């Protein structure tokens, strides 16, 4: 994920979904080599719900079309 898009994505996670920065940091450390797996890592570690995961995928879909 390019850095500008990743910054917007992280902002979305923290501001819209209220995911704590510590949770985002943990997930980012797990996906250093493959940042596209970040949503799945957040879900796998129980840091987001399935509803939030769907919102994340919706956001990523919209962001990729811009």
C-alpha positions, 0 to 999 in steps of 0.5 A, a space after each residue: 500500500 502506498 504511503 499516502 493511501 496507507 496514511 489515509 487508511 490508518 486515519 480511517 481506522 482510528 477516526 471512523 472505526 475508533 481502533 486504538 493506535 496501539 492495535 493498529 501498530 501491532 497489526 502493522 508490525 505483523 504485516 511489514 512485508 505485505 501491508 495489504 493483509 492489514 485488514 485480515 490481521 486486525 480481524 485475526 487478532 480480534 481488533 475489529 469485528 466482522 462489521 468493521 472488517 466489511 467497512 474496511 473493505 468498502 473503504 479500500 474499494 472506494 479508495 482504490 477507485 479514486 
